[in-house]
């Protein structure tokens, strides 16, 4: 895929969704960090429901610590793997208070040092909370990037590196959200909705389906 075609793809995605953002509900960097930590193997809808119960009671590291592990579990027990997630969130809150003055750090190294925070989560926080042009590659982005040929790779790190190299600078900040939304609602895993895809004529996927 050439640079001109990539530019056209992202221009159309921008036209279709001018102001893309995460579907997780948040108002502060810590709320976003909490939501992302809780989102592994869970739906955004389920996480948002749990956070709607949790955040009015505790939406700072200090408040989570005051809530205690058992209290935290009560608020998030509807989410899968809530025991492990609660333990990681408590450890993260403790580190935020002790090492970062209760604030979410803005560097990859500091974020990835937090329990339960890997490269993908760090990229989400850096991009969505702090506006850095990072691209967090999840299953949707991995599929869309390889299928369209925007950025091919055998693993998420390879795809991420190619996206950062090939996505035009003007689109880089929002590319993460455009690709996720496209994979979630149009370029579906089993039956991609090629018939209603805004980039169908630019996509290089050889097995397109006429599904709207």
SERO-4910 file (N, C-alpha, C, O; in steps of 0.05 Angstrom, whole numbers):
BEGIN
 pado doro    nc1    nc2    nc3   cac1   cac2   cac3    cc1    cc2    cc3    oc1    oc2    oc3
  Unk    A     17    -24      0      0      0      0     18     25      0     37     27     15
  Unk    A     11     44    -17     28     68    -19     18     90     -1     -4     89     10
  Unk    A     34    111      2     29    133     20      3    148     12    -12    157     30
  Unk    A     -1    152    -14    -25    166    -23    -50    152    -14    -70    165     -5
  Unk    A    -51    126    -17    -75    111    -10    -79    112     20   -102    114     29
  Unk    A    -58    110     36    -61    112     65    -73    139     73    -90    140     90
  Unk    A    -63    160     60    -74    186     66   -103    188     59   -119    199     75
  Unk    A   -112    177     37   -140    177     30   -157    161     50   -179    170     57
  Unk    A   -146    139     59   -161    122     78   -166    138    104   -189    139    113
  Unk    A   -146    150    115   -150    165    140   -166    191    136   -180    200    154
  Unk    A   -164    203    112   -180    226    107   -210    219    107   -226    234    117
  Unk    A   -216    196     95   -244    187     95   -254    179    123   -276    185    131
  Unk    A   -237    166    138   -244    158    166   -249    184    182   -267    184    198
  Unk    A   -233    204    178   -236    229    192   -262    243    184   -277    254    200
  Unk    A   -268    242    158   -293    254    148   -317    240    160   -337    252    167
  Unk    A   -315    213    162   -337    197    173   -341    202    203   -363    202    213
  Unk    A   -318    204    217   -319    209    247   -299    231    253   -276    225    260
  Unk    A   -308    256    252   -289    278    255   -275    280    283   -252    288    285
  Unk    A   -290    272    304   -278    274    330   -281    247    345   -297    244    363
  Unk    A   -264    228    337   -266    201    350   -255    201    378   -237    217    384
  Unk    A   -265    184    395   -254    181    422   -261    154    432   -275    139    420
  Unk    A   -250    148    456   -256    122    468   -285    120    476   -298    140    482
  Unk    A   -295     96    477   -323     92    486   -324     87    516   -346     83    527
  Unk    A   -301     87    529   -300     86    558   -307    113    569   -299    134    558
  Unk    A   -323    114    591   -331    139    603   -310    148    624   -303    133    642
  Unk    A   -299    173    620   -279    183    639   -279    213    638   -287    226    618
  Unk    A   -269    225    660   -266    254    660   -238    263    669   -231    286    665
  Unk    A   -223    245    682   -196    252    690   -177    229    681   -186    207    675
  Unk    A   -151    235    679   -132    214    671   -134    190    689   -131    167    680
  Unk    A   -138    194    715   -140    171    733   -165    154    727   -164    129    728
  Unk    A   -187    167    722   -212    152    715   -207    136    689   -216    113    687
  Unk    A   -193    148    670   -188    133    645   -169    109    651   -174     87    641
  Unk    A   -149    113    667   -130     92    674   -145     69    688   -141     46    682
  Unk    A   -163     76    706   -179     56    720   -197     41    701   -198     16    702
  Unk    A   -210     55    683   -228     42    664   -213     23    646   -222      1    640
  Unk    A   -190     32    636   -174     15    618   -164    -10    633   -164    -32    622
  Unk    A   -155     -7    658   -146    -29    674   -169    -50    678   -164    -74    679
  Unk    A   -193    -40    680   -216    -58    684   -227    -70    658   -244    -88    659
  Unk    A   -217    -60    635   -230    -67    610   -220    -93    597   -232   -103    578
  Unk    A   -198   -104    608   -188   -129    596   -209   -151    597   -220   -157    618
  Unk    A   -214   -163    574   -234   -185    572   -261   -176    583   -276   -192    595
  Unk    A   -268   -151    579   -294   -141    587   -303   -120    566   -286   -109    551
  Unk    A   -329   -116    564   -339    -97    545   -338    -68    556   -338    -65    580
  Unk    A   -336    -49    539   -337    -21    548   -363    -15    562   -363      0    582
  Unk    A   -385    -26    553   -411    -22    566   -410    -32    595   -419    -18    613
  Unk    A   -399    -56    599   -397    -67    625   -379    -51    643   -385    -47    667
  Unk    A   -356    -42    633   -338    -26    648   -350      0    656   -348      9    678
  Unk    A   -364     13    637   -377     38    643   -398     36    665   -401     54    681
  Unk    A   -413     14    665   -433     10    686   -419      7    713   -428     18    733
  Unk    A   -397     -8    714   -383    -11    739   -371     15    749   -372     22    772
  Unk    A   -359     30    730   -347     56    737   -368     76    746   -362     94    762
  Unk    A   -392     74    735   -414     92    743   -421     87    772   -431    105    786
  Unk    A   -416     63    782   -420     57    811   -396     66    827   -398     76    850
  Unk    A   -372     62    816   -347     66    831   -340     96    833   -334    105    855
  Unk    A   -340    110    811   -329    137    810   -343    157    829   -329    174    840
  Unk    A   -369    156    832   -381    175    851   -372    170    880   -373    188    896
  Unk    A   -362    146    885   -353    140    912   -323    144    914   -313    154    935
  Unk    A   -308    136    894   -279    137    894   -268    140    866   -270    122    850
  Unk    A   -257    164    860   -246    168    833   -218    181    834   -209    194    815
  Unk    A   -204    176    857   -176    184    859   -161    161    872   -173    144    884
  Unk    A   -135    160    868   -120    139    881   -123    138    911   -126    116    923
  Unk    A   -124    161    923   -128    162    953   -155    151    961   -157    136    981
  Unk    A   -175    157    946   -202    148    952   -205    118    948   -219    104    964
  Unk    A   -192    107    927   -192     78    923   -179     64    946   -189     44    956
  Unk    A   -156     74    954   -142     62    977   -159     63   1002   -159     44   1018
  Unk    A   -173     85   1006   -190     87   1030   -213     68   1028   -223     59   1049
  Unk    A   -222     62   1004   -244     43   1001   -236     15   1009   -252      0   1020
  Unk    A   -211      9   1005   -201    -18   1013   -206    -38    991   -223    -34    974
  Unk    A   -192    -60    992   -194    -81    972   -222    -93    970   -233    -95    948
  Unk    A   -233   -100    993   -260   -112    993   -281    -92    983   -299   -100    969
  Unk    A   -278    -67    991   -297    -47    983   -295    -42    953   -316    -38    939
  Unk    A   -271    -43    942   -267    -40    913   -280    -63    898   -294    -59    878
  Unk    A   -276    -87    908   -287   -111    895   -317   -109    893   -329   -118    874
  Unk    A   -330    -99    914   -359    -97    914   -369    -79    891   -391    -84    881
  Unk    A   -354    -59    884   -363    -41    863   -357    -51    835   -370    -42    816
  Unk    A   -338    -70    832   -331    -79    805   -335   -109    801   -326   -120    781
  Unk    A   -350   -121    819   -353   -150    817   -368   -160    793   -368   -184    787
  Unk    A   -382   -142    779   -396   -149    754   -378   -153    731   -386   -163    710
  Unk    A   -352   -145    734   -333   -147    712   -317   -172    715   -309   -180    737
  Unk    A   -311   -185    692   -295   -209    693   -267   -204    704   -255   -183    701
  Unk    A   -257   -225    718   -230   -224    731   -228   -201    751   -207   -190    755
  Unk    A   -250   -194    764   -250   -171    782   -231   -174    805   -221   -154    816
  Unk    A   -227   -198    815   -208   -202    838   -180   -193    830   -168   -177    845
  Unk    A   -170   -203    808   -143   -195    799   -142   -165    792   -122   -152    799
  Unk    A   -162   -156    779   -163   -127    771   -163   -109    796   -150    -88    796
  Unk    A   -178   -117    816   -179   -101    841   -152   -100    854   -143    -79    864
  Unk    A   -139   -123    855   -112   -123    868    -92   -106    852    -77    -91    865
  Unk    A    -93   -108    826    -75    -91    810    -81    -61    813    -63    -45    815
  Unk    A   -107    -54    814   -114    -26    816   -106    -16    844    -97      7    845
  Unk    A   -108    -31    865   -100    -23    891    -69    -18    891    -60      2    902
  Unk    A    -54    -36    879    -25    -33    878    -17     -9    862      1      6    869
  Unk    A    -32     -4    840    -27     19    823    -32     45    838    -17     64    837
  Unk    A    -54     45    853    -61     69    868    -40     75    889    -33     98    894
  Unk    A    -30     54    902     -9     58    922     16     70    909     29     88    921
  Unk    A     24     60    886     47     70    872     43     99    863     61    116    865
  Unk    A     19    105    854     13    132    845     16    152    868     27    174    865
  Unk    A      6    144    891      7    162    915     36    164    925     45    186    931
  Unk    A     50    142    926     77    142    938     98    153    919    118    164    928
  Unk    A     95    149    893    116    156    875    109    179    856    127    191    844
  Unk    A     83    186    853     76    206    833     57    227    844     43    241    829
  Unk    A     56    230    870     39    250    882     10    247    877     -6    267    877
  Unk    A      1    222    871    -27    217    865    -36    223    837    -59    221    830
  Unk    A    -16    231    820    -22    238    792    -14    215    774      4    200    780
  Unk    A    -28    213    751    -21    193    731      4    203    715      3    225    704
  Unk    A     25    188    714     49    197    700     45    199    670     27    186    659
  Unk    A     61    215    657     58    220    628     81    209    612     85    218    589
  Unk    A     95    189    623    116    176    607    110    146    605     98    135    623
  Unk    A    118    134    583    113    106    579    126     89    601    114     71    612
  Unk    A    151     95    608    166     79    627    152     79    654    149     58    667
  Unk    A    143    103    663    129    104    689    102     90    688     94     77    708
  Unk    A     88     92    666     62     79    663     65     49    663     50     35    677
  Unk    A     84     39    648     88     10    646     99     -2    672     98    -27    675
  Unk    A    109     15    690    118      5    716     95     -1    735     98    -13    756
  Unk    A     71      9    728     47      5    745     36    -23    741     36    -33    719
  Unk    A     27    -36    763     16    -63    761     -8    -64    742    -27    -48    744
  Unk    A     -7    -83    724    -30    -87    705    -28    -69    681    -46    -71    663
  Unk    A     -8    -52    679     -6    -34    656     16    -44    637     39    -44    644
  Unk    A      7    -52    613     26    -60    593     29    -39    571     20    -16    575
  Unk    A     42    -46    550     47    -27    528     21    -15    517     19      9    511
  Unk    A      1    -32    512    -24    -23    500    -38     -3    518    -47     18    509
  Unk    A    -40    -10    544    -53      9    563    -38     35    565    -51     56    565
  Unk    A    -12     34    566      4     58    567     -1     75    543     -4    100    545
  Unk    A     -3     63    519     -8     78    495    -36     91    495    -39    114    486
  Unk    A    -56     77    506    -82     89    508    -82    114    526    -93    134    519
  Unk    A    -69    112    549    -68    134    568    -52    158    555    -62    180    556
  Unk    A    -29    152    543    -13    173    531    -28    187    509    -27    212    506
  Unk    A    -43    172    493    -58    183    471    -83    198    480    -87    221    473
  Unk    A   -100    183    494   -127    194    500   -127    214    522   -142    234    521
  Unk    A   -112    210    543   -112    229    566    -93    252    561    -98    275    570
  Unk    A    -70    247    547    -50    268    545    -44    277    517    -27    294    513
  Unk    A    -59    267    497    -57    277    470    -31    270    455    -25    283    435
  Unk    A    -17    250    464      8    242    450      1    224    426    -18    209    428
  Unk    A     16    226    405      9    211    380     18    182    381     33    172    364
  Unk    A      9    167    401     15    139    404     -8    123    392    -30    133    388
  Unk    A     -3     98    385    -24     80    374    -24     54    389     -5     38    387
  Unk    A    -45     49    404    -48     25    420    -60      3    402    -83      6    393
  Unk    A    -46    -18    397    -56    -39    379    -70    -61    394    -57    -77    408
  Unk    A    -96    -62    392   -112    -83    403   -120   -103    381   -109   -101    359
  Unk    A   -137   -121    387   -145   -141    367   -158   -128    342   -154   -137    320
  Unk    A   -174   -107    347   -188    -94    325   -167    -80    306   -168    -83    282
  Unk    A   -149    -65    318   -129    -51    302   -111    -70    288   -103    -66    265
  Unk    A   -103    -92    301    -86   -112    289   -100   -124    265    -87   -127    244
  Unk    A   -125   -130    267   -140   -142    245   -144   -122    222   -138   -128    199
  Unk    A   -153    -98    228   -157    -78    207   -131    -70    193   -131    -68    168
  Unk    A   -110    -67    208    -84    -59    196    -74    -81    176    -65    -74    154
  Unk    A    -76   -106    185    -67   -127    167    -86   -132    144    -77   -137    122
  Unk    A   -112   -131    150   -132   -137    129   -132   -116    106   -133   -123     83
  Unk    A   -130    -91    114   -131    -70     94   -103    -67     81   -101    -56     58
  Unk    A    -83    -76     94    -55    -73     86    -43    -46     93    -22    -38     82
  Unk    A    -57    -31    110    -46     -5    119    -19    -10    133      0      5    128
  Unk    A    -18    -30    150      7    -37    164      5    -66    171    -10    -75    188
  Unk    A     21    -82    158     21   -111    163     42   -119    183     64   -107    184
  Unk    A     36   -139    199     56   -149    218     47   -174    231     23   -180    231
  Unk    A     65   -190    242     59   -215    254     52   -213    284     41   -231    295
  Unk    A     57   -189    296     50   -185    323     43   -156    327     47   -139    310
  Unk    A     32   -149    351     22   -122    356     44   -101    355     39    -78    347
  Unk    A     67   -108    365     89    -88    366     98    -81    337    103    -58    331
  Unk    A     99   -102    320    107    -97    292     87    -79    278     94    -61    263
  Unk    A     61    -85    283     40    -69    271     41    -40    282     38    -21    266
  Unk    A     45    -37    308     47    -11    320     70      5    307     66     29    300
  Unk    A     93     -7    305    116      7    294    111     15    265    119     37    256
  Unk    A     98     -2    249     92      5    221     71     27    219     73     45    202
  Unk    A     51     27    237     31     48    237     44     75    243     38     95    230
  Unk    A     61     75    263     75    100    271     92    110    248     97    134    245
  Unk    A    102     92    232    119    100    209    103    108    185    111    126    170
  Unk    A     80     96    181     65    100    156     41    118    158     33    130    138
  Unk    A     28    121    182      5    138    184     14    167    182     32    176    196
  Unk    A      2    183    163     10    211    160      7    226    187    -11    221    202
  Unk    A     26    244    192     27    258    217      1    271    225     -6    271    249
  Unk    A    -13    283    206    -38    297    213    -59    279    224    -78    289    237
  Unk    A    -57    253    219    -77    234    228    -68    218    252    -84    203    263
  Unk    A    -43    221    260    -31    202    279    -45    202    307    -48    182    319
  Unk    A    -52    226    316    -64    228    342    -90    212    344    -96    200    365
  Unk    A   -107    213    323   -133    201    324   -134    174    310   -155    161    311
  Unk    A   -112    165    298   -112    140    283   -121    116    300   -136     98    291
  Unk    A   -112    116    325   -120     94    344   -150     91    346   -160     69    343
  Unk    A   -164    113    349   -193    112    353   -207    105    327   -226     89    327
  Unk    A   -198    116    305   -211    110    279   -209     80    273   -228     68    264
  Unk    A   -186     69    277   -182     41    270   -198     22    289   -209      2    280
  Unk    A   -199     29    314   -215     13    333   -244     14    325   -257     -7    323
  Unk    A   -255     37    321   -283     40    314   -289     26    287   -310     13    284
  Unk    A   -271     28    269   -275     14    243   -275    -16    247   -292    -30    234
  Unk    A   -258    -26    263   -257    -55    268   -281    -64    285   -290    -87    282
  Unk    A   -290    -47    303   -312    -55    320   -339    -55    306   -356    -72    312
  Unk    A   -343    -37    287   -370    -34    275   -371    -40    245   -393    -45    235
  Unk    A   -349    -41    231   -350    -46    202   -333    -69    194   -342    -89    182
  Unk    A   -307    -68    200   -289    -89    192   -288   -112    213   -268   -117    226
  Unk    A   -312   -125    215   -315   -145    235   -298   -170    229   -291   -175    206
  Unk    A   -292   -185    250   -274   -208    247   -284   -229    228   -270   -236    209
  Unk    A   -308   -238    232   -318   -261    216   -332   -252    190   -328   -264    169
  Unk    A   -348   -231    193   -363   -221    169   -359   -191    166   -377   -176    174
  Unk    A   -337   -183    154   -333   -154    150   -355   -142    133   -363   -154    112
  Unk    A   -365   -119    141   -387   -106    126   -376    -89    104   -378    -64    103
  Unk    A   -363   -102     84   -350    -89     62   -370    -71     46   -362    -51     35
  Unk    A   -395    -80     44   -414    -66     28   -421    -39     38   -431    -22     23
  Unk    A   -416    -33     64   -422     -7     75   -396      7     86   -398     25    102
  Unk    A   -373     -2     76   -348      8     85   -340     33     70   -341     33     45
  Unk    A   -332     54     84   -325     79     70   -298     79     57   -291     97     41
  Unk    A   -283     58     62   -256     55     49   -254     30     32   -232     21     26
  Unk    A   -277     18     25   -276     -7     11   -259     -7    -15   -244    -25    -20
  Unk    A   -261     15    -30   -247     16    -55   -217     21    -52   -201     17    -70
  Unk    A   -209     29    -27   -181     33    -21   -168      9     -7   -144      6     -7
  Unk    A   -185     -7      5   -176    -30     21   -165    -51      2   -175    -56    -19
  Unk    A   -143    -65     10   -130    -85     -6   -136   -113      4   -122   -132     -4
  Unk    A   -157   -116     20   -166   -143     29   -177   -159      5   -196   -150     -8
  Unk    A   -166   -182     -1   -174   -196    -25   -200   -211    -23   -212   -219    -43
  Unk    A   -210   -216      2   -234   -232      5   -258   -216     15   -270   -223     35
  Unk    A   -263   -194      2   -285   -176     10   -312   -189      8   -317   -206     -9
  Unk    A   -329   -182     27   -357   -193     28   -376   -170     22   -373   -148     31
  Unk    A   -397   -177      7   -417   -157      0   -438   -155     21   -462   -161     17
  Unk    A   -430   -147     45   -448   -146     68   -449   -117     78   -429   -104     82
  Unk    A   -473   -106     80   -477    -78     88   -481    -76    118   -484    -55    129
***
